[in-house]
Amino acid sequence: MLTKYILRVAVAAAALTFSAGASAAEQYRIMMMDEAFFPEVTYLTEGDQVIFVNMSGETRNIAAADESWTVTDLGDGAEAAVTVTQGMSESYKTATAQGDIEGQISFNNAAEAAPAD
């Protein structure tokens, strides 16, 4: 009886170990303001999802610098999701009356990207 219990605990522990190793995708919100994206740089990993939130007061499009992905006709107050894939363009932009504004995603760790003192 004790042997069965120990075996069950060992199997449960092994299952938890393997499931804990898998990272879950996360969602990150990027606000599109009138003249800037906030945050300007977002640190992500493959599988994460970016939620663009339009707070500019007008309908806009967002496009990757290489035009490999786009979000079109995003109305004021609307949201749109983009799933992050390895190798996707890390720069994106939107057009305004004052010119293009740009944002960036990064696959680097934020701590690695911080300037050294």
Secondary structure by P-SEA (a helix, b strand, c coil): caaaaaaaaaaaaaaaaaaaabbbbbbbbbbbccccccccbbbbcccbbbbbbbcccccccccccccccccccccccbbbbbbbccccccbbbbbcccccccccccccccccccccc
